[in-house]
Amino acid sequence: MTRSQVRILARPPEFFPSLSKEGLGEILKMLKYNPNLKDYSQKLRREMTESERKIWFKIRKRQIKGFLFFRQKPIGNHIVDFYCPKARLIIEIDGGQHYEADNEIADKKRDLELKGLGFQVIRFTNLEISNNIENVLENIYKILPNPPLFKGGNLNS
């Protein structure tokens, strides 16, 4: 697989289609993170890169299949670029520094840790976002599960 293709590095164990807002809130409360990262994650939200901003304005407010995303979310000892709790999906945007040998190793280790927590991690490069954001969005769309067609249990009621 080439770097210009999306790399699916981990698969979540399941999708939670039946979660209410309360259930989603419970998942977010249970999501453990290093409290020392909170201030830095807020700073990162205020100072997004151009590529992060481009993706954020396309995925925020449930624009893809109705899924809610968070940006610069602390998870464990990491801050992930974008996080979708219902699909347990993490989207990472990689600039040039990610292709230095030490950073590639660190990214692989981080992805394995997140996979161990049950997350799916996908990565896109700044170049992919700049040159073909529609393809990036299409890949995200394909990875997200289809939401239920209706809520409730009975078509006849």
Secondary structure as GFF3:
##gff-version 3
##sequence-region A 1 157
A	DSSP	beta_strand	7	8	.	.	.	ID=ss1
A	DSSP	alpha_helix	21	30	.	.	.	ID=ss2
A	DSSP	three_ten_helix	35	37	.	.	.	ID=ss3
A	DSSP	alpha_helix	38	46	.	.	.	ID=ss4
A	DSSP	alpha_helix	50	59	.	.	.	ID=ss5
A	DSSP	beta_strand	70	75	.	.	.	ID=ss6
A	DSSP	beta_strand	78	84	.	.	.	ID=ss7
A	DSSP	beta_strand	89	94	.	.	.	ID=ss8
A	DSSP	three_ten_helix	96	99	.	.	.	ID=ss9
A	DSSP	alpha_helix	101	116	.	.	.	ID=ss10
A	DSSP	beta_strand	120	125	.	.	.	ID=ss11
A	DSSP	alpha_helix	126	143	.	.	.	ID=ss12
###
